[in-house]
Amino acid sequence: MAEKKSSIIASLWRDYSYVVVFLIIFAIFAATSSGLTVNATMNILRHSAVIGIIAIGMGMVCLTAEIDLSVGSMLAMVSGMSVVVFNASDSIVLTLIFALAFGALCGAVNGVLVGIAKMPSFIVTLATMLIYRSFAQYICQHIDKDLAGGGSSVYRMIPKHDAFASLFAFGNTKFLTLPIVGIVLVLTTLLFVYILEQTKYGKKIYATGSSSKGAFMAGINVSVIKTSVFVLTGVLVGLASFLWIAMNASSDPATTGKGYEMYAIAAVVLGGISMAGGKGRCLGILFGALSYTVIDKIIIALKMDSLINDAVKGIILIAVILIQITGPQIKQKCSKLFNKR
């Protein structure tokens, strides 16, 4: 009976450890915060929206044993160009369509180079990380100032446009205490949970990450799968870009999305996705993004020096990856010792 309970606990930890990690981190946040309110709790969901949606794309890429370092710079460029389209068209729908399509195009550049040309994803996305942000800054300096919102170095949505109030309200209002952008994050997560766990395409992604040679031998077009996950990541960055400008009404090409590639990777790792590919659940990414946001709030609540903020996050990231790597090894050694006895 004891062994059965132990087995159930081990199974639950293996499948839902990301929930436990989030609850522990949230409990620490509650303990360090003075008077935790419903509004403060809901803000966690709001502040997780952009990075959470980007992290879903990063998670899919990691499931295929690849990586995308360009998502932060892609966010800067797509959000900046989306502001330009909004200022030129005064259309929310057209701006959303453009953001998704342009994001897909940027993702396709990475996908073709990695999936078709067989270049290392680390090198490809490191290069496009530099390219996308450079383009975002260059265009902002040289485009018509009316399209850029009148700023010399920042893309700004023009408030006089009729659609401005509606778009800004979408990014900053709540529905039954839930931030709308947070609802978008949850719905997007559920969609990709279904895609990854219930469709043949999702199973092919896992198979590719587990063993690309094995997947190829099983008849899976590995090149197409790898290309497609980068394109989908671009689409998700496009959605995140749309939410970004809806929340902020602007985009700074120099700072928007800076470091987000690392934050997305951290959310993926905290969510239990294996960087080696083929293991992990999409639902974990949502909790990973929430956990990372809460960690940021804990640092603020403890009044730590802002300069050490990223150092704390980096240490946590290393610790989680170390647990991922050494956990199974320790479990295997303990199992061998137990069997010997």
LODO-852577 format. One record per residue (C-alpha): residue number from 0; x, y, z. Coordinates in pm, 1 decimal. Each point is the difference from the previous one (the first is absolute). Layout:
<num->NUM	c1->X	c2->Y	c3->Z> $
...
This chain:
<num->0	c1->0.0	c2->0.0	c3->0.0> $
<num->1	c1->282.2	c2->237.9	c3->92.7> $
<num->2	c1->180.3	c2->-80.6	c3->-325.2> $
<num->3	c1->-320.6	c2->70.5	c3->-196.4> $
<num->4	c1->-40.9	c2->341.5	c3->167.6> $
<num->5	c1->366.3	c2->75.6	c3->-63.8> $
<num->6	c1->-46.0	c2->-92.5	c3->-365.5> $
<num->7	c1->-306.9	c2->226.7	c3->-31.1> $
<num->8	c1->184.4	c2->292.5	c3->161.7> $
<num->9	c1->300.7	c2->-55.0	c3->-228.8> $
<num->10	c1->-230.8	c2->-10.9	c3->-302.7> $
<num->11	c1->-178.3	c2->321.4	c3->101.5> $
<num->12	c1->333.2	c2->175.0	c3->60.0> $
<num->13	c1->129.1	c2->-113.4	c3->-338.9> $
<num->14	c1->-311.5	c2->121.7	c3->-183.7> $
<num->15	c1->-92.5	c2->309.9	c3->200.0> $
<num->16	c1->316.1	c2->119.2	c3->175.2> $
<num->17	c1->-39.2	c2->339.6	c3->-168.8> $
<num->18	c1->-323.0	c2->58.6	c3->196.1> $
<num->19	c1->173.8	c2->-80.6	c3->328.3> $
<num->20	c1->292.2	c2->228.7	c3->-89.1> $
<num->21	c1->-242.0	c2->284.5	c3->-80.9> $
<num->22	c1->-193.1	c2->-46.8	c3->324.8> $
<num->23	c1->322.2	c2->3.9	c3->203.7> $
<num->24	c1->121.8	c2->316.0	c3->-174.3> $
<num->25	c1->-342.7	c2->164.0	c3->38.1> $
<num->26	c1->-6.0	c2->-89.2	c3->372.0> $
<num->27	c1->336.1	c2->174.5	c3->40.9> $
<num->28	c1->-139.5	c2->300.9	c3->-186.5> $
<num->29	c1->-306.7	c2->8.0	c3->228.0> $
<num->30	c1->225.5	c2->-15.2	c3->305.8> $
<num->31	c1->228.7	c2->280.2	c3->-119.5> $
<num->32	c1->-278.1	c2->229.5	c3->-123.1> $
<num->33	c1->-180.6	c2->230.0	c3->238.7> $
<num->34	c1->-373.9	c2->-54.6	c3->-47.8> $
<num->35	c1->-29.2	c2->-212.1	c3->-314.5> $
<num->36	c1->-312.8	c2->107.3	c3->-190.3> $
<num->37	c1->-210.7	c2->-154.8	c3->-275.3> $
<num->38	c1->108.5	c2->282.5	c3->-230.3> $
<num->39	c1->369.6	c2->-72.7	c3->66.3> $
<num->40	c1->-58.7	c2->-370.2	c3->-64.7> $
<num->41	c1->-178.9	c2->69.9	c3->-329.1> $
<num->42	c1->284.3	c2->230.2	c3->-104.6> $
<num->43	c1->227.1	c2->-305.1	c3->0.6> $
<num->44	c1->-209.6	c2->-138.5	c3->-285.2> $
<num->45	c1->11.2	c2->334.4	c3->-182.0> $
<num->46	c1->376.2	c2->38.6	c3->31.1> $
<num->47	c1->48.5	c2->-361.0	c3->-115.1> $
<num->48	c1->-203.7	c2->38.3	c3->-320.1> $
<num->49	c1->268.9	c2->110.2	c3->-246.2> $
<num->50	c1->283.4	c2->-217.3	c3->128.6> $
<num->51	c1->-236.8	c2->-295.2	c3->48.8> $
<num->52	c1->-118.1	c2->3.1	c3->-361.8> $
<num->53	c1->358.3	c2->32.0	c3->-125.1> $
<num->54	c1->101.2	c2->-284.3	c3->232.7> $
<num->55	c1->-258.0	c2->-232.0	c3->-159.7> $
<num->56	c1->181.3	c2->43.5	c3->-330.5> $
<num->57	c1->336.4	c2->-43.8	c3->169.0> $
<num->58	c1->-131.9	c2->-315.5	c3->165.0> $
<num->59	c1->-94.6	c2->-152.3	c3->-336.6> $
<num->60	c1->342.5	c2->82.3	c3->-139.1> $
<num->61	c1->166.4	c2->-156.4	c3->306.1> $
<num->62	c1->-217.0	c2->-311.0	c3->-37.8> $
<num->63	c1->168.3	c2->-54.0	c3->-337.9> $
<num->64	c1->340.7	c2->36.4	c3->173.0> $
<num->65	c1->62.8	c2->343.2	c3->-156.0> $
<num->66	c1->9.7	c2->354.3	c3->141.2> $
<num->67	c1->-112.0	c2->346.6	c3->-111.2> $
<num->68	c1->203.6	c2->293.8	c3->130.1> $
<num->69	c1->-167.2	c2->252.6	c3->-230.0> $
<num->70	c1->-344.5	c2->23.8	c3->166.6> $
<num->71	c1->82.2	c2->315.0	c3->200.3> $
<num->72	c1->132.3	c2->190.0	c3->-301.6> $
<num->73	c1->-286.2	c2->-136.6	c3->-209.2> $
<num->74	c1->-242.7	c2->144.7	c3->255.2> $
<num->75	c1->168.0	c2->340.1	c3->-34.6> $
<num->76	c1->-17.7	c2->-0.9	c3->-379.3> $
<num->77	c1->-350.2	c2->-145.5	c3->-39.9> $
<num->78	c1->-150.4	c2->224.3	c3->268.4> $
<num->79	c1->170.1	c2->306.2	c3->-152.5> $
<num->80	c1->-124.5	c2->-78.4	c3->-350.1> $
<num->81	c1->-346.7	c2->-74.7	c3->140.6> $
<num->82	c1->-9.4	c2->351.6	c3->148.5> $
<num->83	c1->83.9	c2->135.8	c3->-345.3> $
<num->84	c1->-281.6	c2->-202.7	c3->-159.1> $
<num->85	c1->-243.5	c2->117.5	c3->268.4> $
<num->86	c1->94.6	c2->365.2	c3->-50.4> $
<num->87	c1->-35.0	c2->-38.5	c3->-377.2> $
<num->88	c1->-328.4	c2->-192.8	c3->-0.3> $
<num->89	c1->-179.8	c2->84.2	c3->326.4> $
<num->90	c1->-115.3	c2->-364.1	c3->-5.8> $
<num->91	c1->34.3	c2->-244.1	c3->290.6> $
<num->92	c1->-84.8	c2->-302.0	c3->-216.7> $
<num->93	c1->255.0	c2->90.2	c3->-267.8> $
<num->94	c1->262.7	c2->61.4	c3->269.0> $
<num->95	c1->-64.3	c2->-344.8	c3->153.1> $
<num->96	c1->13.8	c2->-174.3	c3->-338.5> $
<num->97	c1->322.6	c2->182.1	c3->-85.5> $
<num->98	c1->159.7	c2->-90.2	c3->336.1> $
<num->99	c1->-80.8	c2->-369.5	c3->-42.5> $
<num->100	c1->110.5	c2->-9.5	c3->-365.7> $
<num->101	c1->320.1	c2->199.5	c3->52.0> $
<num->102	c1->84.6	c2->-212.0	c3->303.9> $
<num->103	c1->-52.5	c2->-312.8	c3->-211.4> $
<num->104	c1->233.4	c2->140.8	c3->-266.0> $
<num->105	c1->274.2	c2->71.3	c3->255.8> $
<num->106	c1->-45.3	c2->-347.9	c3->145.0> $
<num->107	c1->13.1	c2->-150.7	c3->-349.6> $
<num->108	c1->345.6	c2->153.1	c3->-53.9> $
<num->109	c1->124.7	c2->-189.6	c3->305.7> $
<num->110	c1->-194.6	c2->-311.5	c3->-94.8> $
<num->111	c1->130.4	c2->-27.5	c3->-355.4> $
<num->112	c1->361.0	c2->51.0	c3->108.5> $
<num->113	c1->-29.3	c2->-256.6	c3->281.0> $
<num->114	c1->-244.5	c2->-252.4	c3->-144.4> $
<num->115	c1->84.8	c2->11.7	c3->-371.9> $
<num->116	c1->359.3	c2->130.9	c3->-11.4> $
<num->117	c1->91.6	c2->-207.8	c3->311.4> $
<num->118	c1->185.9	c2->286.6	c3->166.9> $
<num->119	c1->40.1	c2->-9.0	c3->381.8> $
<num->120	c1->-295.8	c2->178.9	c3->161.4> $
<num->121	c1->226.3	c2->166.5	c3->256.8> $
<num->122	c1->205.2	c2->173.0	c3->-273.3> $
<num->123	c1->-299.0	c2->83.0	c3->-222.4> $
<num->124	c1->-211.1	c2->157.0	c3->274.2> $
<num->125	c1->300.1	c2->175.9	c3->153.5> $
<num->126	c1->50.3	c2->168.2	c3->-338.9> $
<num->127	c1->-367.8	c2->85.8	c3->-49.7> $
<num->128	c1->-11.6	c2->132.0	c3->357.8> $
<num->129	c1->251.1	c2->264.7	c3->-109.7> $
<num->130	c1->-163.3	c2->53.9	c3->-340.1> $
<num->131	c1->-358.6	c2->49.4	c3->119.8> $
<num->132	c1->83.5	c2->252.1	c3->271.9> $
<num->133	c1->235.6	c2->186.7	c3->-231.7> $
<num->134	c1->-274.9	c2->28.7	c3->-264.0> $
<num->135	c1->-250.2	c2->113.5	c3->265.2> $
<num->136	c1->231.0	c2->281.2	c3->111.1> $
<num->137	c1->105.6	c2->101.8	c3->-352.2> $
<num->138	c1->-357.2	c2->18.7	c3->-133.0> $
<num->139	c1->-112.4	c2->202.9	c3->302.9> $
<num->140	c1->269.4	c2->259.3	c3->-74.9> $
<num->141	c1->-75.5	c2->25.7	c3->-372.3> $
<num->142	c1->-374.6	c2->-53.4	c3->-38.7> $
<num->143	c1->-250.1	c2->285.6	c3->-37.2> $
<num->144	c1->-44.3	c2->149.0	c3->349.2> $
<num->145	c1->-379.1	c2->3.9	c3->-37.2> $
<num->146	c1->0.0	c2->-378.3	c3->-49.6> $
<num->147	c1->232.3	c2->-49.2	c3->296.3> $
<num->148	c1->-227.0	c2->210.5	c3->218.9> $
<num->149	c1->216.6	c2->308.0	c3->4.4> $
<num->150	c1->281.2	c2->-149.0	c3->206.1> $
<num->151	c1->362.7	c2->3.2	c3->-107.2> $
<num->152	c1->100.3	c2->-329.6	c3->160.3> $
<num->153	c1->-324.7	c2->-164.0	c3->116.1> $
<num->154	c1->-302.0	c2->-126.8	c3->-192.8> $
<num->155	c1->-316.1	c2->156.1	c3->149.2> $
<num->156	c1->-365.0	c2->-59.4	c3->-82.3> $
<num->157	c1->-172.0	c2->329.0	c3->-87.7> $
<num->158	c1->-272.4	c2->70.1	c3->261.9> $
<num->159	c1->-213.2	c2->208.8	c3->-238.8> $
<num->160	c1->-89.5	c2->-311.0	c3->-199.5> $
<num->161	c1->-351.2	c2->-132.9	c3->64.8> $
<num->162	c1->118.2	c2->-355.9	c3->67.0> $
<num->163	c1->263.3	c2->105.3	c3->254.5> $
<num->164	c1->-234.0	c2->6.1	c3->302.4> $
<num->165	c1->-146.0	c2->-342.2	c3->-88.5> $
<num->166	c1->339.7	c2->-165.3	c3->-46.0> $
<num->167	c1->145.4	c2->155.4	c3->314.8> $
<num->168	c1->-309.3	c2->-102.9	c3->196.5> $
<num->169	c1->38.4	c2->-357.5	c3->-129.8> $
<num->170	c1->353.9	c2->-11.9	c3->133.2> $
<num->171	c1->-75.8	c2->154.0	c3->339.2> $
<num->172	c1->-352.6	c2->-91.4	c3->109.1> $
<num->173	c1->-134.7	c2->-300.4	c3->188.6> $
<num->174	c1->-287.8	c2->-241.9	c3->-37.6> $
<num->175	c1->-135.1	c2->-118.5	c3->336.6> $
<num->176	c1->330.9	c2->100.8	c3->167.9> $
<num->177	c1->197.8	c2->-194.9	c3->-262.7> $
<num->178	c1->223.2	c2->210.6	c3->-229.8> $
<num->179	c1->-101.5	c2->-52.4	c3->-362.5> $
<num->180	c1->360.9	c2->-53.7	c3->-108.7> $
<num->181	c1->25.0	c2->-269.9	c3->269.3> $
<num->182	c1->-308.9	c2->-170.6	c3->-141.2> $
<num->183	c1->166.0	c2->5.5	c3->-342.9> $
<num->184	c1->304.6	c2->-171.2	c3->155.6> $
<num->185	c1->-213.9	c2->-273.3	c3->158.9> $
<num->186	c1->-199.0	c2->-62.3	c3->-319.8> $
<num->187	c1->319.2	c2->-11.9	c3->-208.5> $
<num->188	c1->150.9	c2->-248.7	c3->244.6> $
<num->189	c1->-308.7	c2->-224.1	c3->-17.1> $
<num->190	c1->8.0	c2->9.5	c3->-379.8> $
<num->191	c1->361.6	c2->-114.0	c3->-11.7> $
<num->192	c1->-56.2	c2->-257.8	c3->275.7> $
<num->193	c1->-255.2	c2->-153.9	c3->-237.2> $
<num->194	c1->229.1	c2->29.0	c3->-303.9> $
<num->195	c1->299.4	c2->-155.8	c3->174.6> $
<num->196	c1->-179.8	c2->-273.3	c3->193.5> $
<num->197	c1->-298.1	c2->-94.5	c3->-215.6> $
<num->198	c1->110.4	c2->36.5	c3->-362.6> $
<num->199	c1->230.3	c2->-197.2	c3->-227.6> $
<num->200	c1->198.9	c2->316.7	c3->-61.2> $
<num->201	c1->69.7	c2->32.6	c3->372.4> $
<num->202	c1->112.1	c2->-361.6	c3->22.6> $
<num->203	c1->237.2	c2->62.1	c3->-290.8> $
<num->204	c1->153.6	c2->293.6	c3->188.2> $
<num->205	c1->68.8	c2->-223.3	c3->302.3> $
<num->206	c1->134.6	c2->-278.6	c3->-223.4> $
<num->207	c1->233.8	c2->242.1	c3->-178.1> $
<num->208	c1->139.5	c2->125.0	c3->329.4> $
<num->209	c1->40.4	c2->-347.0	c3->148.1> $
<num->210	c1->199.6	c2->-123.6	c3->-299.1> $
<num->211	c1->12.0	c2->177.4	c3->-332.6> $
<num->212	c1->152.5	c2->-308.0	c3->-165.6> $
<num->213	c1->-265.9	c2->-224.7	c3->146.8> $
<num->214	c1->-271.8	c2->243.3	c3->-108.3> $
<num->215	c1->142.8	c2->8.5	c3->-352.1> $
<num->216	c1->7.4	c2->-379.7	c3->-13.7> $
<num->217	c1->-364.8	c2->-1.5	c3->111.7> $
<num->218	c1->-92.9	c2->210.9	c3->-302.3> $
<num->219	c1->-17.4	c2->341.7	c3->165.7> $
<num->220	c1->125.6	c2->292.1	c3->-207.3> $
<num->221	c1->234.8	c2->137.6	c3->265.9> $
<num->222	c1->96.7	c2->304.4	c3->-208.1> $
<num->223	c1->-362.4	c2->108.3	c3->-37.8> $
<num->224	c1->-74.3	c2->-53.5	c3->369.9> $
<num->225	c1->302.1	c2->206.8	c3->108.7> $
<num->226	c1->-80.5	c2->273.7	c3->-250.0> $
<num->227	c1->-363.7	c2->9.3	c3->110.4> $
<num->228	c1->73.8	c2->43.9	c3->372.3> $
<num->229	c1->212.0	c2->307.0	c3->-75.6> $
<num->230	c1->-281.2	c2->141.2	c3->-215.7> $
<num->231	c1->-252.5	c2->-63.6	c3->279.1> $
<num->232	c1->237.1	c2->166.4	c3->245.4> $
<num->233	c1->2.6	c2->302.8	c3->-230.4> $
<num->234	c1->-381.8	c2->1.9	c3->-4.4> $
<num->235	c1->-5.7	c2->-9.6	c3->380.3> $
<num->236	c1->254.3	c2->283.0	c3->17.9> $
<num->237	c1->-232.4	c2->189.0	c3->-236.4> $
<num->238	c1->-289.9	c2->-54.1	c3->241.6> $
<num->239	c1->221.5	c2->105.7	c3->291.8> $
<num->240	c1->100.8	c2->312.5	c3->-197.6> $
<num->241	c1->-364.5	c2->90.8	c3->-49.8> $
<num->242	c1->-63.3	c2->-38.5	c3->374.1> $
<num->243	c1->313.1	c2->203.4	c3->74.6> $
<num->244	c1->-112.7	c2->303.6	c3->-197.7> $
<num->245	c1->-354.6	c2->-36.9	c3->135.4> $
<num->246	c1->138.9	c2->13.8	c3->354.2> $
<num->247	c1->266.3	c2->266.7	c3->-51.8> $
<num->248	c1->-111.1	c2->198.0	c3->-308.4> $
<num->249	c1->365.2	c2->12.3	c3->-106.5> $
<num->250	c1->306.5	c2->-205.9	c3->-78.7> $
<num->251	c1->360.8	c2->96.0	c3->67.4> $
<num->252	c1->222.3	c2->-185.0	c3->-251.5> $
<num->253	c1->299.9	c2->30.8	c3->233.2> $
<num->254	c1->-159.4	c2->-150.4	c3->311.3> $
<num->255	c1->-323.5	c2->-180.1	c3->-90.9> $
<num->256	c1->48.7	c2->-374.5	c3->37.5> $
<num->257	c1->357.5	c2->39.6	c3->120.7> $
<num->258	c1->93.7	c2->-317.8	c3->185.6> $
<num->259	c1->-335.6	c2->-161.4	c3->-80.9> $
<num->260	c1->168.5	c2->-293.2	c3->-170.9> $
<num->261	c1->156.3	c2->-87.5	c3->336.7> $
<num->262	c1->-324.6	c2->62.0	c3->188.2> $
<num->263	c1->-187.8	c2->-225.1	c3->-243.5> $
<num->264	c1->258.9	c2->-275.1	c3->40.9> $
<num->265	c1->-27.1	c2->38.3	c3->378.5> $
<num->266	c1->-380.4	c2->-33.0	c3->-17.3> $
<num->267	c1->37.9	c2->-310.2	c3->-216.6> $
<num->268	c1->249.8	c2->-159.2	c3->239.3> $
<num->269	c1->-205.4	c2->89.9	c3->309.3> $
<num->270	c1->-296.6	c2->-155.7	c3->-180.8> $
<num->271	c1->179.7	c2->-333.1	c3->-24.6> $
<num->272	c1->89.0	c2->-1.3	c3->-371.6> $
<num->273	c1->325.5	c2->-183.5	c3->-65.3> $
<num->274	c1->259.5	c2->202.5	c3->-189.8> $
<num->275	c1->116.1	c2->-329.1	c3->-152.2> $
<num->276	c1->-335.4	c2->-30.4	c3->-176.5> $
<num->277	c1->-292.3	c2->-240.7	c3->-3.6> $
<num->278	c1->-109.9	c2->38.2	c3->363.0> $
<num->279	c1->-234.7	c2->237.3	c3->178.9> $
<num->280	c1->-353.8	c2->134.3	c3->-14.4> $
<num->281	c1->-129.6	c2->324.6	c3->-149.1> $
<num->282	c1->-214.4	c2->69.2	c3->307.8> $
<num->283	c1->321.1	c2->13.8	c3->202.1> $
<num->284	c1->113.5	c2->300.7	c3->-205.3> $
<num->285	c1->-293.4	c2->205.8	c3->130.6> $
<num->286	c1->96.2	c2->-79.1	c3->358.5> $
<num->287	c1->366.3	c2->59.7	c3->-85.1> $
<num->288	c1->-79.5	c2->348.8	c3->-131.1> $
<num->289	c1->-214.0	c2->74.1	c3->306.6> $
<num->290	c1->278.6	c2->-127.3	c3->227.3> $
<num->291	c1->256.6	c2->223.5	c3->-166.6> $
<num->292	c1->-226.1	c2->304.1	c3->35.7> $
<num->293	c1->-56.4	c2->-78.7	c3->368.8> $
<num->294	c1->377.3	c2->-34.1	c3->53.7> $
<num->295	c1->38.0	c2->351.0	c3->-142.0> $
<num->296	c1->-264.3	c2->129.0	c3->241.0> $
<num->297	c1->169.0	c2->-174.5	c3->294.3> $
<num->298	c1->325.9	c2->178.7	c3->-84.4> $
<num->299	c1->-187.7	c2->331.1	c3->-5.0> $
<num->300	c1->-184.7	c2->-81.5	c3->324.9> $
<num->301	c1->330.5	c2->-77.9	c3->174.1> $
<num->302	c1->131.1	c2->337.2	c3->-124.0> $
<num->303	c1->310.5	c2->-150.9	c3->-153.9> $
<num->304	c1->225.1	c2->221.4	c3->-207.8> $
<num->305	c1->-141.1	c2->3.0	c3->-355.6> $
<num->306	c1->350.9	c2->-58.6	c3->-133.8> $
<num->307	c1->0.6	c2->-348.9	c3->154.6> $
<num->308	c1->-343.2	c2->-92.0	c3->-139.3> $
<num->309	c1->126.1	c2->-196.4	c3->-300.2> $
<num->310	c1->273.6	c2->-164.5	c3->210.1> $
<num->311	c1->-265.6	c2->-153.4	c3->227.5> $
<num->312	c1->-201.7	c2->-117.0	c3->-300.8> $
<num->313	c1->312.7	c2->-147.9	c3->-157.8> $
<num->314	c1->85.8	c2->-193.7	c3->316.5> $
<num->315	c1->-354.6	c2->-138.9	c3->16.5> $
<num->316	c1->18.6	c2->-102.1	c3->-366.2> $
<num->317	c1->329.9	c2->-185.6	c3->54.7> $
<num->318	c1->-142.6	c2->-171.2	c3->309.3> $
<num->319	c1->-311.1	c2->-121.4	c3->-185.9> $
<num->320	c1->202.1	c2->-133.5	c3->-294.7> $
<num->321	c1->239.1	c2->-170.0	c3->245.6> $
<num->322	c1->-297.0	c2->-170.3	c3->166.6> $
<num->323	c1->-129.6	c2->-105.7	c3->-342.8> $
<num->324	c1->332.8	c2->-161.5	c3->-88.0> $
<num->325	c1->102.4	c2->-150.7	c3->333.9> $
<num->326	c1->-348.7	c2->-96.7	c3->123.8> $
<num->327	c1->-38.4	c2->-312.1	c3->-217.3> $
<num->328	c1->361.6	c2->-101.5	c3->70.5> $
<num->329	c1->-50.0	c2->24.4	c3->378.0> $
<num->330	c1->-329.3	c2->-187.3	c3->-27.4> $
<num->331	c1->170.0	c2->-278.5	c3->-199.1> $
<num->332	c1->283.4	c2->-32.5	c3->252.4> $
<num->333	c1->-242.7	c2->-8.4	c3->293.9> $
<num->334	c1->-204.9	c2->-265.2	c3->-177.8> $
<num->335	c1->310.8	c2->-216.8	c3->-49.4> $
<num->336	c1->98.0	c2->34.4	c3->367.7> $
<num->337	c1->-353.8	c2->-87.1	c3->110.5> $
<num->338	c1->-8.0	c2->-308.5	c3->-225.3> $
<num->339	c1->334.7	c2->-121.0	c3->135.1> $
<num->340	c1->-132.0	c2->16.6	c3->354.0> $
